[in-house]
Amino acid sequence: MLKLGNRFMKFIDLESQQQRIRPALDRRIATVLAHGQYILGPEVMELEQVLAAYVGVHHCITMASGTDALLAALMALDVGPGDEVITTGFSFIATAEVIALLGAKPVYVDIDPHTFNLDPDQLTAAVNHRTKALLPVSLYGQCADFTHINALADEWALPVIEDGAQSFGATQHGRRSCGLSTVGCTSFFPSKPLGCYGDGGAIFTDDAQLADTLRTIRNHGQSQRYYHTRLGINGRLDTLQAAILLEKIAIFPDEVERRNLIAQRYIEHLIQVPDITLPVIQPDNTSVFGQFTLRVKNREFVLQSLQRAGIPTAVHYPQPMYRQPALLDESICLPECERAAQEVLSLPFHPYMDEADIVRVVDALILAVAGN
Ligand SMILES: *Cc1c(COP(=O)(O)O)cnc(C)c1O
């Protein structure tokens, strides 16, 4: 049956997913309400085991958010005033925010225009004796180039923290995002590839000592009840969110497959269209398409045309982080970050889109770009 052309188009459809697993979610939630261990309950431990196995590392520490995951990772690595942490100029604010919050200096490196990820060739010039850690982001669902990043980190004996908030489920050389470096952080914000029904996040590592430190930091630096050996945060994931994630991770591999099929359809429809630059996935990578983001010229015009056609869009992100008032550094200008901020446009994308949805977006986009 044909879908109505004017059916409401969602940027991300969390309802279809919920319908699919609603009875299982209800059972999980009822179990938590019955046992009443809302903080660090059994579902949290169960989820940590499932997630660690999925990523292929020894330790998973669930966190209250992706931001807390990044913050705790930097705290565990003793990042503080006087230190520099090298990251990309082009990401969600949280990436650089956590560095600045700890009194350290974010040092921004330009991106590779094809992958939107930190350009490893430019890392070399940014490293010096003040560098305390590298914090690459795996933007839009594709991992940064960890082969090169880890090689440079080894030379300087630096830890590497992956901001995998958008890339959970992606792979590089067959290994999963968040398991590619010293420590990997992700987010379970509802709209991320694996999302819960509130805020959530997780940290992954093979380093047992680091894992212990992270668990302590997550819980106010507490070693035993009301004994606090260091400063920490309240960074725990709620048991209810862990319960929800246990049902969502069960269907996640299928959703990752669907995400790839849908991205493939978008690419097939759009590959011949002039004035659209499609996302490039490197041969060693698989993406989870945390966003389906492409480049257009004259983006404002395209955005307005799509809005008139009832197609929701987003711009991830309209400014490099160093241009945000909170982090403003006018001495920095990274040309590829600046250009990306002017050109990127994210299309509706979720695992429950059908061909009619895809065609509707594609048709509207082609018209919008041609009207330029
Ligand atoms: C979403 C996101 C974060 C922060 O995650 P929260 O769970 O919202 O705190 C950090 N980095 C990137 C790249 C993100 O997309």
The ligand as an ORCA input file, in Angstrom:
! r2SCAN-3c Opt
* xyz 0 1
  C      26.060     13.758     22.311
  C      27.494     13.983     22.313
  C      28.223     14.153     23.505
  C      27.580     14.283     24.848
  O      26.736     13.241     25.223
  P      25.597     13.487     26.313
  O      25.116     12.115     26.638
  O      24.546     14.326     25.645
  O      26.194     14.170     27.473
  C      29.601     14.278     23.422
  N      30.231     14.261     22.246
  C      29.575     14.126     21.079
  C      30.355     14.083     19.801
  C      28.181     14.004     21.065
  O      27.539     13.879     19.896
*
